[in-house]
Amino acid sequence: MAYHRKENVIDMHRVTAYSGTTCVFRDFSLCIEAGCSTAILGPNGSGKTTLMKLLSSDIYPVAEPGSHVKIFGMDRWNVFDLRTRLGIISHDLQHDYLRGARGINVILSGIYASIDTWQNQQFSNDDLQKAGEVMDDLGIGTLKHRAFGTMSTGQQRRFLLGRALINNPDALLLDEPTTGLDLSATFHYLDQLRRMMQSGKTVMLVTHHLHEIPPEIERIVLLKEGHIVGDGNKTDMLTSESLSSLFDYPLQVVTVNGYFQVLPDKRL
């Protein structure tokens, strides 16, 4: 039987990229296949923010022979086409979103990849029905007329998740999605991500929080100072030794029901 290789969601090859005048990545390569939900874990200053900006086209790599950043096999996308394949949820989006936008419009704005909705945009009855279904699935239907700026952080995160999901993308890219959430909101959000992965969506999580890596994520990429210092199965990567080295602090890893957490290791 012939082996059919899965499509790459992300394919970065020999990338050089700057944040301002600082070179963050040099000769950086990373591939993530469809169906391979992955967490990219690293401390502050490791390059996570620059990686998110590269993948969302907020910044561009240095143009060099043999270097590329491809999403679903293409290095150039019309944003309206890309939104149906890859949903991106970032801190910048949450920070920049218009505070007066109503909940329903936050969801609908995903169709045009806009911030809020505008008079020239047209929405069909099917669009409105789908928006209602997304809000109900995420438990935010009662907030559809609430202004975005008056919502809690957790409510805002769920609306931005719904904004991405209205296009039914094949994959989601999330930037530290539970930062600022209380315990209840954190695990409610993670339960929603788990259901999406169980239904076949590819989730790529960029974080420095171990607790927000759901059990369904099996691949871990360890990122430090712009370099991949580990890449493999979760049980091989999330060890006391590897994380102590990654975060430059003695740590002890504990696991419960498929979740990983760290404690300071005072034995060392």
C-alpha positions in Angstrom: 0.0 0.0 0.0 1.4 3.4 -1.0 2.1 5.9 1.8 0.5 9.3 1.3 2.3 12.0 3.2 0.0 14.5 5.0 0.0 18.1 4.0 2.1 20.5 6.0 0.1 23.2 7.8 3.3 25.1 8.5 6.6 24.7 6.6 9.4 27.1 7.6 12.8 26.5 6.0 16.0 28.3 6.8 14.2 31.4 7.9 16.0 34.6 9.1 13.7 37.1 10.9 14.2 40.3 12.9 12.2 42.0 15.6 13.2 45.6 15.1 17.0 45.5 14.8 17.3 42.2 16.8 17.8 39.0 14.8 15.5 36.5 16.5 15.7 33.6 14.0 18.6 32.6 11.8 18.5 29.5 9.6 15.3 28.4 11.5 13.2 25.5 10.2 10.0 24.0 11.5 7.3 21.8 9.9 4.0 20.8 11.4 1.8 18.3 9.5 -2.0 18.4 9.3 -3.3 16.2 12.1 -0.3 16.7 14.3 -1.4 19.0 17.1 1.7 20.6 18.5 2.7 22.8 21.4 5.6 25.2 20.9 7.0 25.8 24.4 9.6 28.3 25.4 10.4 31.0 28.0 10.0 34.7 27.4 12.6 35.9 24.8 12.7 32.5 23.1 11.1 33.8 19.8 7.4 32.9 20.4 6.1 36.3 19.6 8.2 36.7 16.5 7.0 33.2 15.3 3.4 34.3 15.7 4.0 37.5 13.8 5.7 35.6 11.0 2.8 33.1 10.7 0.2 35.9 10.8 2.2 38.0 8.2 2.6 40.9 10.6 6.3 40.7 9.8 8.2 39.0 7.0 11.4 37.0 6.9 14.5 38.2 5.2 14.4 37.3 1.5 17.1 34.7 1.0 17.6 31.9 -1.6 16.2 28.6 -0.4 14.3 30.3 2.5 10.5 30.2 2.8 7.5 30.4 5.2 4.7 28.3 3.7 1.2 27.7 5.1 -0.6 24.8 3.6 2.0 24.7 0.9 1.8 28.3 -0.2 4.0 31.3 0.6 1.5 33.9 -0.6 -2.1 34.0 0.4 -5.2 36.1 0.0 -6.2 36.7 3.6 -9.9 35.9 2.7 -8.8 32.4 1.4 -6.4 31.7 4.3 -9.1 32.4 6.9 -10.9 29.2 5.8 -7.8 27.1 6.4 -6.0 28.6 9.4 -7.6 30.4 12.4 -5.2 32.6 14.3 -6.0 33.8 17.8 -3.4 36.1 19.3 -2.9 38.6 22.2 -2.5 41.4 19.7 -5.9 40.6 18.2 -7.6 40.7 21.6 -5.8 43.9 22.5 -6.6 45.7 19.2 -10.2 44.6 18.9 -12.7 47.4 19.1 -14.2 47.6 22.6 -17.6 48.7 21.3 -18.1 45.8 19.0 -21.1 43.6 19.8 -20.6 40.0 20.5 -22.4 38.8 17.4 -20.4 41.2 15.2 -17.1 39.8 16.7 -18.1 36.4 15.4 -19.3 37.6 12.0 -16.1 39.7 11.5 -14.2 36.5 11.0 -15.9 36.0 7.6 -14.2 39.1 6.3 -11.1 38.9 8.6 -12.0 42.4 9.8 -12.1 44.1 13.2 -15.8 44.5 13.9 -18.3 44.5 11.0 -18.8 47.4 8.5 -21.7 48.7 6.5 -20.3 47.5 3.2 -20.1 43.9 4.4 -23.0 41.6 3.6 -24.1 38.6 5.7 -26.5 36.0 4.6 -29.1 34.2 6.7 -26.8 31.2 6.7 -24.0 33.4 8.1 -26.2 34.6 10.9 -27.4 31.0 11.7 -23.8 29.8 11.7 -22.7 32.6 14.0 -25.6 31.7 16.4 -24.5 28.0 16.4 -20.9 28.9 17.1 -21.9 31.1 20.0 -24.1 28.4 21.4 -21.4 25.8 21.1 -19.0 28.0 23.0 -21.6 28.9 25.7 -21.7 32.6 24.8 -25.0 32.9 23.1 -26.5 35.1 25.8 -23.7 37.6 25.3 -24.3 38.3 21.6 -25.4 41.9 22.2 -22.7 42.6 24.9 -20.0 45.1 24.0 -16.6 43.4 23.6 -14.9 45.8 26.0 -17.4 45.0 28.8 -16.7 41.3 28.7 -14.4 39.3 31.0 -11.1 38.2 29.5 -12.4 34.6 29.3 -15.5 35.8 27.4 -13.4 37.8 25.0 -11.2 34.8 24.3 -14.2 32.6 23.5 -15.6 35.2 21.1 -12.3 35.4 19.3 -12.2 31.6 19.1 -15.7 31.8 17.6 -14.5 34.4 15.2 -11.9 31.9 13.9 -14.3 29.0 14.0 -17.1 30.6 11.9 -15.0 29.8 8.8 -14.5 26.1 9.9 -10.7 26.3 9.4 -8.7 23.1 9.2 -6.2 24.3 11.8 -6.0 26.8 14.7 -2.9 28.7 15.9 -3.2 30.0 19.5 -1.0 32.3 21.5 -1.0 31.5 25.2 -4.8 31.2 25.2 -5.4 30.9 28.9 -3.2 33.8 30.2 -5.3 35.9 32.5 -8.1 33.4 32.9 -9.2 32.0 36.3 -9.2 28.3 36.9 -12.8 27.7 35.8 -12.4 29.7 32.6 -9.0 28.1 31.8 -10.3 24.5 31.9 -13.6 25.4 30.1 -11.5 26.9 27.3 -9.2 23.8 27.3 -12.2 21.5 27.1 -13.3 23.3 24.0 -9.9 22.9 22.4 -9.9 19.2 23.3 -13.3 18.7 21.6 -11.9 20.4 18.4 -8.9 18.1 18.3 -11.0 15.1 18.9 -13.2 16.1 16.0 -10.1 16.3 13.7 -8.9 19.9 13.8 -5.1 20.5 14.1 -4.3 22.8 17.0 -0.9 24.6 17.3 -0.3 26.1 20.7 2.4 28.7 21.4 3.0 29.0 25.1 5.2 29.0 28.1 2.5 27.5 30.3 2.6 23.8 30.8 -0.9 23.6 32.3 -2.5 24.8 29.1 -1.2 21.9 27.0 -4.2 19.5 26.6 -3.7 15.7 26.7 -4.5 15.4 23.0 -1.3 17.3 22.1 1.5 14.7 21.6 4.2 16.7 19.9 6.2 19.3 21.8 8.7 21.7 20.3 11.1 23.4 22.8 12.2 26.9 21.7 15.0 28.9 23.4 16.8 32.0 22.2 15.5 31.5 18.6 16.6 27.9 18.3 14.7 24.6 18.6 16.4 22.7 21.4 14.0 19.8 21.5 11.3 18.3 19.3 9.5 15.1 19.9 6.9 13.1 21.8 5.4 14.9 24.9 6.6 12.3 27.4 10.2 12.6 26.0 10.2 16.4 25.9 8.4 17.3 29.1 10.9 15.9 31.6 12.3 17.6 34.7 15.8 17.7 33.1 14.7 19.2 29.8 12.4 21.8 31.3 15.0 22.8 33.9 17.4 23.4 31.1 14.8 25.3 29.0 13.8 27.7 31.7 17.2 27.9 33.5 15.7 26.9 36.8 15.5 23.5 38.7 12.1 22.1 38.0 10.2 18.9 38.8 7.5 17.7 36.4 4.3 16.1 37.6 1.5 14.5 35.5 -2.1 14.0 36.3 -4.8 12.7 33.9 -2.7 13.6 30.8 -1.9 17.1 32.0 1.7 18.2 32.9 2.7 20.7 35.5 6.0 21.9 37.1 7.1 22.5 40.6 10.3 24.0 41.8 12.8 21.2 42.5 14.6 22.1 45.7 16.4 18.8 45.8 18.9 20.1 43.2 
